[in-house]
Amino acid sequence: MASSQYGRPEYWEERYLHKKESFEWYQHWGGIKDIITQYVLPSHRILHAGCGTSSLPFEMKAEGYTNIVNMDNSKVLIDYMQETYQGQGMKWDLKDVRKMDNYPNLSFGAVIEKGLLDSILCGDRSRIMAKRMLDEIHRVLADNGVYISVTHAAPELRKHYFEGAKWAVRDYKIFKPQISSPQVSDEGVHYVYVCSKR
C-alpha cells in the first residue's frame, strides 16, 4: 500500500472497521519508557494524540500515569474504545489534532504521539497540515510542557518542522523492537523527538 493512504481519514475508518486488535506503531512502552519518564511526570495531564489501538495508555497507567486523554479522529475507533474499555478510567476523545477547539490553552503537561506526524505528512497539503498540528499541540501544552514524537524519520527530515522560537528540541535514536546490535544501520532504528515548549 502507498504511504499516501495514511494521510486519508477514510483509510483509518476502513482500517478500524476490520482491525480492532491492539497494534503498536514503531515502539512499545518498554522501548520508549526511559525517555518518556525523564520528561513526563505521573502528575501531568497527558494527551495521547492519534491513539489508535495502542496499549500505550494502559502500560503507562500501570506505571502510575493516571490522567491520560486518548484522542483520535476515527469515529469507528473511538466508539469501539469507549465501549470496550468503559469503566477502566480511560478517556477517549474524537478529535482532529489540527483543530482541538474544545481543549483550552495550556491544558496538558505532555502530548505524546507515535507516527501521527508521519501520517499527517503523508496527506494532502502536508506541510500546512503539519504546521497546524504543531501549532495546536503548542497551544494546548502548558508552559514548559513537552511534546514527544516517535517516528521513523531521521533528524534531517523532521527537525526543521520544530525550528524557530517555539520549541527546544532533543532527539534520540532507539533500536527498532528486536534489534539491539550497535552495528545496525539507520534503517534499524526509530527516532524520538522531545520538544519542550518555550
Backbone torsions as a table, in degrees:
resi	resn	phi	psi	omega
1	MET	NA	140.2	178.1
2	ALA	-69.8	141.1	-178.7
3	SER	-64.3	-20.1	179.3
4	SER	-60.5	-23.4	177.6
5	GLN	-60.3	-32.8	-176.4
6	TYR	-65.1	-17.8	178.8
7	GLY	-89.0	0.6	-176.7
8	ARG	-104.6	121.7	178.1
9	PRO	-55.6	-33.8	-178.7
10	GLU	-62.6	-35.2	178.5
11	TYR	-60.4	-45.1	-176.7
12	TRP	-69.2	-37.5	176.7
13	GLU	-61.0	-45.3	179.4
14	GLU	-64.5	-43.4	-179.4
15	ARG	-58.7	-47.3	-174.9
16	TYR	-77.3	-11.9	170.4
17	LEU	-66.0	-31.3	-172.1
18	HIS	-113.6	-20.1	-175.9
19	LYS	-125.6	96.4	-177.3
20	LYS	-110.4	-2.6	178.7
21	GLU	-71.0	157.7	-179.8
22	SER	-59.1	135.7	179.3
23	PHE	-143.6	134.9	180.0
24	GLU	-109.2	127.9	170.2
25	TRP	-84.6	122.6	172.2
26	TYR	71.4	-66.8	-170.2
27	GLN	-135.6	142.9	167.9
28	HIS	-80.9	169.6	178.3
29	TRP	-52.7	-43.3	-178.0
30	GLY	-58.9	-29.4	-179.1
31	GLY	-78.6	-22.4	-176.9
32	ILE	-119.0	-2.9	-175.9
33	LYS	-55.0	-46.3	-175.7
34	ASP	-63.2	-29.7	177.2
35	ILE	-78.5	-50.1	-175.5
36	ILE	-60.6	-42.2	-176.7
37	THR	-69.0	-15.0	173.7
38	GLN	-71.0	-28.1	-170.1
39	TYR	-117.9	-23.3	-174.7
40	VAL	-113.2	125.3	-179.7
41	LEU	-93.6	150.6	175.5
42	PRO	-57.5	-25.0	179.8
43	SER	-78.6	-13.1	-179.6
44	HIS	-67.5	145.6	164.8
45	ARG	-84.3	125.6	-170.2
46	ILE	-116.9	132.9	171.8
47	LEU	-101.9	118.2	175.1
48	HIS	-97.7	95.3	-172.1
49	ALA	-86.1	137.9	-176.8
50	GLY	63.9	48.1	-168.3
51	CYS	-64.8	-31.1	-176.7
52	GLY	53.5	-144.5	179.3
53	THR	-103.9	26.0	-178.1
54	SER	-62.8	145.8	173.9
55	SER	-88.0	1.7	-177.1
56	LEU	-50.4	-48.8	-177.4
57	PRO	-63.5	-32.3	179.5
58	PHE	-71.3	-39.5	177.9
59	GLU	-68.6	-37.6	176.8
60	MET	-67.7	-39.8	178.8
61	LYS	-60.0	-39.8	178.4
62	ALA	-64.0	-20.4	178.9
63	GLU	-96.0	5.5	175.6
64	GLY	104.2	2.1	176.8
65	TYR	-89.5	104.4	-170.0
66	THR	-111.5	-5.4	-178.0
67	ASN	-114.3	74.5	-175.7
68	ILE	-117.2	128.4	172.9
69	VAL	-104.9	119.2	179.4
70	ASN	-98.0	123.7	-172.0
71	MET	-127.9	138.5	175.1
72	ASP	-152.8	159.2	179.7
73	ASN	-100.1	13.2	175.2
74	SER	-96.8	113.9	179.6
75	LYS	-64.4	-40.8	178.1
76	VAL	-55.2	-46.8	-178.4
77	LEU	-65.9	-51.5	-175.1
78	ILE	-62.9	-41.5	176.7
79	ASP	-58.4	-43.8	-179.4
80	TYR	-64.3	-46.0	-177.7
81	MET	-66.2	-40.1	178.6
82	GLN	-61.9	-42.6	-178.6
83	GLU	-72.0	-43.2	-174.7
84	THR	-70.3	-38.2	-173.3
85	TYR	-110.5	24.5	177.2
86	GLN	-58.4	135.8	177.0
87	GLY	81.6	8.5	-179.6
88	GLN	-105.0	14.8	175.5
89	GLY	74.8	20.6	178.6
90	MET	-108.8	143.9	176.6
91	LYS	-109.4	134.0	-179.2
92	TRP	-125.0	124.6	-177.9
93	ASP	-121.7	135.5	172.4
94	LEU	-89.0	110.3	-175.2
95	LYS	-161.3	151.4	175.2
96	ASP	-97.3	127.4	-176.3
97	VAL	-60.9	-19.0	-179.8
98	ARG	-85.7	-7.3	-177.5
99	LYS	-152.3	80.0	-175.4
100	MET	-103.0	55.1	-172.3
101	ASP	-56.2	-34.2	-175.4
102	ASN	-77.3	-9.2	176.1
103	TYR	-93.8	121.6	179.4
104	PRO	-66.0	161.7	172.1
105	ASN	-55.9	146.3	171.3
106	LEU	61.3	31.0	-171.0
107	SER	-95.8	-5.9	179.4
108	PHE	-129.2	141.7	174.4
109	GLY	-81.0	-23.2	-179.5
110	ALA	-152.9	146.3	171.4
111	VAL	-124.1	128.9	-179.5
112	ILE	-124.3	134.6	172.9
113	GLU	-144.2	146.5	177.2
114	LYS	-122.2	103.4	176.6
115	GLY	85.5	-1.8	-178.5
116	LEU	-68.7	-46.5	177.2
117	LEU	-60.7	-39.5	177.2
118	ASP	-58.3	-43.9	-179.9
119	SER	-63.4	-45.3	178.2
120	ILE	-58.9	-39.8	-177.9
121	LEU	-72.8	-9.2	174.1
122	CYS	-86.1	-12.3	-173.2
123	GLY	-91.6	-176.9	177.4
124	ASP	-67.6	148.0	178.4
125	ARG	49.4	48.2	-168.5
126	SER	-60.3	-41.7	-178.6
127	ARG	-65.7	-41.8	178.8
128	ILE	-64.6	-43.7	-179.1
129	MET	-66.6	-38.1	177.5
130	ALA	-64.4	-40.0	178.3
131	LYS	-64.0	-41.9	177.8
132	ARG	-60.5	-43.7	178.9
133	MET	-59.2	-50.1	-176.8
134	LEU	-67.6	-35.7	176.7
135	ASP	-64.0	-41.7	179.5
136	GLU	-68.1	-41.2	176.9
137	ILE	-61.1	-43.6	178.7
138	HIS	-60.5	-41.3	-178.1
139	ARG	-63.8	-43.9	-175.0
140	VAL	-81.5	-12.9	178.5
141	LEU	-75.9	139.5	172.6
142	ALA	-66.3	160.5	174.3
143	ASP	-55.5	134.7	-177.5
144	ASN	66.9	13.5	175.0
145	GLY	-71.8	168.9	-178.1
146	VAL	-125.4	140.9	171.8
147	TYR	-111.3	124.3	-178.1
148	ILE	-116.6	121.3	-178.2
149	SER	-116.5	123.4	176.4
150	VAL	-104.2	128.0	-169.5
151	THR	-150.2	166.9	172.5
152	HIS	-88.8	-9.0	-167.2
153	ALA	-92.0	131.4	-179.8
154	ALA	-69.9	162.3	-176.8
155	PRO	-52.4	-38.1	-178.3
156	GLU	-66.5	-15.7	178.7
157	LEU	-101.7	-13.1	-174.8
158	ARG	-123.4	-35.5	-169.6
159	LYS	-63.0	-26.9	-179.7
160	HIS	-65.0	-23.1	176.4
161	TYR	-69.1	-23.7	-177.4
162	PHE	-100.4	1.9	-176.4
163	GLU	-69.6	158.4	180.0
164	GLY	113.6	-170.1	-172.4
165	ALA	-82.4	-8.4	-171.0
166	LYS	-79.1	-28.9	-170.7
167	TRP	-131.4	145.2	163.2
168	ALA	-106.4	121.6	-168.1
169	VAL	-115.4	133.8	169.4
170	ARG	-121.2	141.2	178.9
171	ASP	-121.1	146.3	-179.3
172	TYR	-128.2	143.6	174.6
173	LYS	-109.4	127.6	-179.3
174	ILE	-130.8	148.2	-179.8
175	PHE	-67.2	145.0	170.4
176	LYS	-63.2	153.4	178.7
177	PRO	-52.7	136.0	178.4
178	GLN	72.1	12.9	171.9
179	ILE	-121.1	120.8	-175.6
180	SER	-133.4	5.3	-177.7
181	SER	-78.4	132.7	176.9
182	PRO	-68.0	-10.5	179.7
183	GLN	-86.2	-1.6	-173.3
184	VAL	-68.2	147.5	178.9
185	SER	-77.5	174.7	178.5
186	ASP	-62.8	-17.9	176.8
187	GLU	-72.0	-14.9	-179.6
188	GLY	-98.1	18.0	-177.0
189	VAL	-132.2	160.8	167.6
190	HIS	-115.7	170.7	-179.1
191	TYR	-126.9	143.8	175.5
192	VAL	-122.9	123.4	177.2
193	TYR	-106.7	122.7	177.4
194	VAL	-105.8	110.6	-174.9
195	CYS	-109.2	109.9	179.7
196	SER	-90.8	130.2	-177.9
197	LYS	-70.0	131.3	175.8
198	ARG	-94.4	NA	NA
